[in-house]
Amino acid sequence: MSVENNEITLCGTVEEEAVYSHNVRDEAFYVFKLRVPRLSVTDDVLPVTLSEKLLSESDIKVGKRICVHGQLRTYNKPSETRPKLILTVFARYITGEQETENPNDVILNGYICKNPTYRKTPFGREITDLCLAVNRAFGRSDYIPAIAWGKNALRTKDMEVGTNIIVRGRLQSREYSKRLGENEFETRVAYEVSITDVENIS
């Protein structure tokens, strides 16, 4: 695979209107949610960040069907306990929805930055959790969680930190229950890349 090191294309329906998120060098950025279909019954509802300029040029309305082309970005959001890693789709440009067999396509060229975690589900399905450091301009990196299944789980479970790999897959959302106290739980949403293909290029 010969690719840019961080590419994502999502095609779906605008789920929520864009709201102000933050400011960088006097430029405002906004976030909205995009509902992207899966092969299974459940859709993914995914966060998209875009600049004020791109927002003014695009028709971002609830119910509008669009394609977002950009990159995966992460940043640390301060909290009372410890910073929380936030993952978002950073939009470079937006088009009207196109006919496509794959409405959710991610390609990353990065480095394993944590020891992979291998496990089996109660039904015996093999899974490896990964974190990839993907470089971008000005010496920055994005730290992107990913999950490999089956044969890809076996291929990646013993890879060492620093291994350079290319992965292809889809960005997915997953609900989980976070324990806050003895009898208190909160439903949260995690985002990760579900890997369909992996290539070791170290």
RAHUUR-V70258 format. One record per residue. N is the residue number from 0. SS is DSSP state (@ for helix, = for strand, . for the rest). PHI is phi in degrees with one decimal (999 if undefined). D_FIRST is the distance of its C-alpha to the first C-alpha in Angstrom with 1 decimal. Layout:
N;SS;PHI;D_FIRST, N;SS;PHI;D_FIRST
This chain:
0;.;999;0.0, 1;.;-114.8;3.8, 2;.;-144.2;6.2, 3;.;-62.3;9.8, 4;.;-81.5;10.6, 5;=;-157.3;12.7, 6;=;-137.5;12.8, 7;=;-143.9;15.0, 8;=;-129.2;16.8, 9;=;-123.8;20.0, 10;=;-123.4;22.5, 11;=;-173.5;25.9, 12;=;-115.5;29.5, 13;=;-63.1;31.1, 14;=;-93.8;32.9, 15;=;-138.2;34.8, 16;=;-66.0;35.9, 17;=;-70.7;34.4, 18;=;-125.5;36.5, 19;=;-61.3;36.8, 20;=;-114.1;34.7, 21;=;-164.1;35.1, 22;=;-125.5;35.6, 23;=;-132.7;33.7, 24;.;49.3;35.4, 25;.;66.0;37.7, 26;=;-114.2;34.9, 27;=;-84.1;35.2, 28;=;-125.6;32.3, 29;=;-125.4;32.6, 30;=;-129.3;31.1, 31;=;-138.0;31.1, 32;=;-107.8;29.9, 33;=;-117.9;27.8, 34;=;-90.6;28.2, 35;=;-117.4;25.0, 36;.;-70.3;25.5, 37;.;-109.1;24.2, 38;.;-68.7;24.5, 39;.;-82.1;27.3, 40;.;-67.2;30.5, 41;.;-78.2;29.7, 42;.;-88.3;28.0, 43;=;-101.9;26.2, 44;=;-109.9;28.1, 45;=;-120.7;25.9, 46;=;-81.8;27.0, 47;=;-123.9;26.0, 48;=;-108.8;27.2, 49;=;-145.2;27.9, 50;=;-76.4;30.1, 51;@;-58.9;33.6, 52;@;-63.2;32.8, 53;@;-66.4;29.9, 54;@;-62.0;32.3, 55;@;-69.5;35.0, 56;@;-89.2;32.8, 57;.;-112.8;31.5, 58;.;-99.5;33.4, 59;.;-98.2;32.9, 60;.;-127.1;35.5, 61;.;-55.7;35.8, 62;.;93.1;34.9, 63;.;-74.4;32.9, 64;=;-98.1;29.6, 65;=;-140.4;26.8, 66;=;-120.1;23.0, 67;=;-107.7;22.0, 68;=;-119.8;19.0, 69;=;-176.7;18.4, 70;=;-136.7;17.4, 71;=;-85.8;18.6, 72;=;-129.0;21.4, 73;=;-130.1;23.9, 74;=;-153.1;27.4, 75;=;-92.9;30.4, 76;=;-98.3;33.3, 77;.;-60.6;36.7, 78;.;-145.5;38.8, 79;.;-69.1;42.1, 80;.;-97.0;40.6, 81;.;-146.7;37.2, 82;.;-57.7;34.5, 83;=;-107.3;32.2, 84;=;-76.4;28.5, 85;=;-108.2;27.8, 86;=;-111.0;24.4, 87;=;-143.7;24.1, 88;=;-91.5;21.9, 89;=;-91.7;22.6, 90;=;-78.0;22.9, 91;=;-96.8;22.1, 92;=;-155.5;23.3, 93;=;-130.5;24.7, 94;=;-126.4;25.2, 95;=;-66.9;27.2, 96;.;-60.3;25.7, 97;.;-110.7;23.7, 98;.;-70.3;23.5, 99;.;-148.2;20.2, 100;.;-77.5;19.3, 101;.;-127.2;17.5, 102;.;-80.4;19.6, 103;=;-146.8;17.9, 104;=;-132.4;14.1, 105;=;-124.8;12.7, 106;=;-130.9;9.5, 107;=;-130.4;10.4, 108;=;-117.9;9.8, 109;=;-148.6;13.2, 110;=;-122.6;15.8, 111;=;-64.2;18.0, 112;.;-114.4;21.4, 113;.;-140.9;23.7, 114;.;-60.5;24.4, 115;.;-59.3;22.7, 116;=;-113.6;25.4, 117;=;-99.9;25.6, 118;=;-154.2;28.1, 119;=;-124.3;29.3, 120;.;-76.5;30.7, 121;.;-57.2;34.3, 122;.;-95.2;33.0, 123;.;86.7;31.0, 124;.;-78.3;27.5, 125;=;-88.6;25.3, 126;=;-138.8;23.6, 127;=;-125.3;22.0, 128;=;-91.9;22.3, 129;=;-128.0;20.0, 130;=;-130.3;20.2, 131;=;-107.8;17.3, 132;=;-92.7;18.3, 133;=;-114.3;16.1, 134;=;-73.6;17.5, 135;.;-138.1;18.9, 136;.;-62.7;21.5, 137;.;62.6;24.9, 138;.;71.9;24.1, 139;.;-95.0;23.5, 140;=;-139.4;21.1, 141;=;-108.4;20.6, 142;=;-109.0;21.2, 143;=;-110.0;19.5, 144;=;-72.3;20.7, 145;=;-142.8;18.5, 146;=;-135.5;19.6, 147;=;-112.6;18.1, 148;=;-121.6;20.1, 149;@;55.5;21.2, 150;@;-63.6;18.9, 151;@;-70.3;16.4, 152;@;-63.0;19.6, 153;@;-68.0;20.7, 154;@;-69.0;17.4, 155;@;-101.8;17.6, 156;.;-63.8;21.5, 157;.;-107.7;22.2, 158;.;-68.7;19.5, 159;.;-87.5;21.3, 160;.;-58.7;21.6, 161;.;99.4;19.5, 162;.;-65.4;16.5, 163;=;-91.7;13.2, 164;=;-133.1;10.6, 165;=;-110.0;7.8, 166;=;-123.8;9.3, 167;=;-127.2;9.5, 168;=;-178.8;13.1, 169;=;-138.5;16.3, 170;=;-86.0;19.0, 171;=;-127.2;22.2, 172;=;-107.2;25.8, 173;=;-144.9;28.0, 174;=;-83.3;31.8, 175;=;-145.8;33.5, 176;=;-104.0;37.1, 177;=;-102.0;37.9, 178;=;-78.6;41.3, 179;.;-102.5;43.4, 180;.;-157.2;46.7, 181;.;-57.9;48.6, 182;.;-125.6;48.7, 183;.;-121.6;46.4, 184;=;-129.2;42.9, 185;=;-133.3;40.5, 186;=;-82.9;37.7, 187;=;-124.5;34.6, 188;=;-121.0;31.0, 189;=;-110.1;27.9, 190;=;-121.1;24.4, 191;=;-156.7;21.2, 192;=;-90.4;17.6, 193;=;-88.8;17.7, 194;=;-82.6;14.6, 195;=;-108.6;13.5, 196;=;-150.4;10.4, 197;=;-138.9;9.8, 198;=;-133.0;8.2, 199;=;-85.7;10.7, 200;.;-117.1;10.0, 201;.;-68.1;13.7
